[in-house]
Amino acid sequence: MGSSVNSFRAIASLLMLCAAGLAQAQQRVPPGIYFRDACEAGERLTIAAVGDLLFHFNLQQQALSKGATFAQLWDPVAHVFKRADIVYGNLEGPTARNVTGYGRELKLPAQKTERFYDRRFYSGGEQDVLIFNYHPSVVADLKAGGFHVVSTANNHSADRGPLGIDRTIDELEANELAFTGTRRRGETVQKRPWSTITRAKGFSVAWLACTYALNGMADPHMQVLECFGSRGETRPEVLDEIRRLAAMPDIDAIMFTPHWGIEYAQQPSAQQRRLAHEAIDAGASAVLGAHPHVLQPWEHYTAADGREALIVYSSGNFVSSQIRTETRTGLISLIELTRAPDRKVRLTAAGYVPTWVSFVNPWRVVENTGKDSAEGLRLTMRLLPPGNRVLSSAMADLPKACGVAAAQASAQTPAADTTGAITPAAPVRVAPKPKAKDRPPSVPAVGFNTREVW
């Protein structure tokens, strides 16, 4: 009798272990994110959004070489941008013409050509010096390369002081590239709101950026919108601006683009989750986060008033020369807005194209189908819903589930736990920092530190 009981208990334990293992395996695949009005008829607009545009010194040198441009860095995926109506990215650093590392102007005699990497002014992390400045031609190249709007609020915004912020705005305005999150010295909120508005196909989309910090740099003229107060609370200016935009009858959607989170953390913090939910409840249509330099999960969130929204906690790097798999892995998020017959605009679909920074000379951003990095694609598929992945050759139709299927799919989207971790995405092991001998030959053997932001 005892033997039978023991056998029964052993079998029961084995079944429980199998069930637990199956549940854990199922949790490793994030469920698809779909929206209830996905198949409603109406006018449609597609937004393409990427993460950090981080032009390290070797990328600047490549882009400024004879016959080259910054836009060539992402030329292999430019066709994705061309199929979108509005393209967004985070411009992580100033583009201050002739401004030194001390935030001062150095006047030079007229030169035959300006397209060269002059270290008196421009930098991108050489020898661990994390005070950035990009050659101002990057702005024209961003515009020519398909971008319509950028965030200028990030932890490198004040790297060249108040003058650097002013000069960056000068360059953006000269090239008619919309931006959000910074303003010139002396400008008031009435003269220049923190937000900006882009228009395409009859849609008006507002954009609002903020940053968690400025790397200890001073902001004496309050030129950069910060996300949080001294105790980590959300700054009221952020939510007030979202509410103001939401109350404007001619604004169809609001994209909130915070610079936040912990570098290289592949799960969002509780602070990120709180701000994201507050922003959507205040009126934002989607949240497109940046700064961690690695991917973080997506979340489908329904506001108190019933609006459905998408949260991209971190898009990872789009352009950079950081060399680990996690930091070379990014995505192009694709968001569809639809104006229904009732004239209301709703978020109706979302997809993404995985990207990879290729070290093949010259450096390029490519679509990652697994051929360029199987490990990078596996990482993406473990953090993001595989059902929302889009092949760039077939992005005309974003993933959708209609009617009952959409309701069921949305119901399956799990909530995050109280710590802020998105439960279905299994933790991804972060590889140790490579030794010098493991670095790609095209990467200068300088600038490695614990933050890997050279």
Beta strands, then each sheet from edge to edge (+ up, - down):
strand 1: 43-53
strand 2: 86-91
strand 3: 149-151
strand 4: 178-180
strand 5: 196-200
strand 6: 203-211
strand 7: 253-259
strand 8: 286-288
strand 9: 295-302
strand 10: 308-315
strand 11: 317-319
strand 12: 329-339
strand 13: 345-358
strand 14: 364-367
sheet 1: 4+ 3+ 2+ 1+ 11+
sheet 2: 4+ 3+ 2+ 1+ 12- 13+ 14-
sheet 3: 5+ 6- 7- 8- 10- 9+
end
